[in-house]
Amino acid sequence: MAEMDLDNERYSGFERFMFFLTPILFTIILLGVFLMLFNENMRNRMLEAGNSIPYLADVLPDPKTKEEPTDQQVAAETSTAKIDELRKQLNDKTSELTAAQDKAALADEQIKQLQSEIEQLTKANEEKMLDDEQYQAKITELANMYALMTPSKAAPILQSMSTDEAVLVLEAMAVDKQSKILEKMTAQKAADISISLKDVVSAKDRQIAALQGQLDRQSASSTTTTQTQSVLDTTQLQKTFASMTAKSAADLLIKMADVSPSKVLRILNAVDDSTRASILQEMSTINNGVTAQLVSKLMTGK
C-alpha cells in the first residue's frame, strides 16, 4: 500500500514537470514553424540542414535558390536607369535654356538702351551740325555783304575786328576779294591776317578761335587802351559809315550782330547822332528785335 502511494507521488511530480515543459516546447516549435514559413533564409537553411541527413533528404524538398534576373528584368532595370539619367539631363538642359533665355532678355534690354542712347547722341549731333551750318551760313552771308562793298570801305571795318574774326570772314570770300581788301589795310594787320589765312585750319577751329577772341576782349574790357589807337579806330569807323547809305549800313550791322554784337555797338558809338539815328531806323525796319536789344545795350553802356 505504501509502494503504491510512492508511485503516485512520483508520477504526479513528472506530470507537473511536463505541465510546465509542454507549453515551452510548443512555443519553440511554433516559432520554428513560423520562421520556416515567413523567413525564406531561415527556411532554406533548415532545409539544407535537413537534406544533409540521410533518408530525411528524400522527404524534404530542396531549398529555393535565389532566382537570377531574367533578360526582361535586366532590360527593364537598364531602361529605368537610362530614363532617370535622361530625365536628369533634360532637367539640366532646361535649367541651362532658362538661364540662356534670361541672359538673352537682359542682352535685348541692354541693346534697346544702347540704341536709345545712340539715337539721342545722333539727334544731338544733328542739332549741333545744324547749329554749325547756320553759324557758317551767317558768316558766308556776312562775307558776301563785305564783298559787295568797295575794298576801301570794307577794309577799315574788318581791320577793327580781331585777327581771328577777320580771318573767319575773309576766308569765306574769293581770293581776288581778299587781296583787294588786304591792300586797303595797314601793313601789320594785313600781315597778321595773311599769316593766319595761309595756315591749314578747319573752319570749326577758326570759329572757336574767333569766339575765344570775343571772350578775351570782353574779359579785358575794363582795361584801358592807348588814346591814339582809340581815336584812330573811331575816326576810321565814323568816316566809313558816314559815307555809306543808312540802308547799306543797317544791312551790314544786322548781319554783324549775329557774329559779333560788341562790334556793332562799337560802330554805333563811333558815328555821330544823325548817322546813328538813320542807321537805327533802317535796322528796326529789317529786324526790330535785334535793333531793340542793341539800343538797350547802348543805353546801359554795355
Residue, then its C-alpha position, 0 to 999 in steps of 0.5 A: m500500500a505504501e509502494m503504491d502511494l510512492d508511485n503516485e507521488r512520483y508520477s504526479g511530480f513528472e506530470r507537473f514537470m511536463f505541465f510546465l515543459t509542454p507549453i515551452l516546447f510548443t512555443i519553440i516549435l511554433l516559432g520554428v514553424f513560423l520562421m520556416l514559413f515567413n523567413e525564406n533564409m531561415r527556411n532554406r537553411m533548415l532545409e539544407a540542414g535537413n537534406s544533409i541527413p540521410y533518408l530525411a533528404d528524400v522527404l524534404p524538398d530542396p531549398k529555393t535558390k535565389e532566382e537570377p534576373t531574367d533578360q526582361q528584368v535586366a532590360a527593364e532595370t537598364s531602361t529605368a536607369k537610362i530614363d532617370e539619367l535622361r530625365k536628369q539631363l533634360n532637367d539640366k538642359t532646361s535649367e541651362l535654356t532658362a538661364a540662356q533665355d534670361k541672359a538673352a532678355l537682359a542682352d535685348e534690354q541692354i541693346k534697346q538702351l544702347q540704341s536709345e542712347i545712340e539715337q539721342l547722341t545722333k539727334a544731338n549731333e544733328e542739332k549741333m551740325l545744324d547749329d554749325e551750318q547756320y553759324q557758317a551760313k551767317i558768316t558766308e552771308l556776312a562775307n558776301m555783304y563785305a564783298l559787295m562793298t568797295p575794298s576801301k570801305a570794307a577794309p577799315i571795318l574788318q581791320s577793327m575786328s580781331t585777327d581771328e574774326a577777320v580771318l573767319v570772314l575773309e576766308a569765306m570770300a574769293v581770293d581776288k576779294q581778299s587781296k583787294i581788301l588786304e591792300k586797303m589795310t595797314a601793313q601789320k594787320a594785313a600781315d597778321i591776317s595773311i599769316s593766319l589765312k595761309d595756315v591749314v585750319s578747319a573752319k570749326d577751329r577758326q570759329i572757336a578761335a574767333l569766339q575765344g577772341q570775343l571772350d578775351r576782349q570782353s574779359a579785358s574790357s575794363t582795361t584801358t587802351t592807348q588814346t591814339q589807337s582809340v581815336l584812330d579806330t573811331t575816326q576810321l569807323q565814323k568816316t566809313f559809315a558816314s559815307m555809306t547809305a543808312k540802308s547799306a549800313a543797317d544791312l551790314l550791322i544786322k548781319m554783324a550782330d549775329v557774329s559779333p554784337s560788341k562790334v556793332l555797338r562799337i560802330l554805333n558809338a563811333v558815328d555821330d547822332s544823325t548817322r546813328a539815328s538813320i542807321l537805327q531806323e533802317m535796322s528796326t525796319i529789317n529786324n526790330g528785335v535785334t535793333a531793340q536789344l542793341v539800343s538797350k545795350l547802348m543805353t546801359g553802356k554795355 
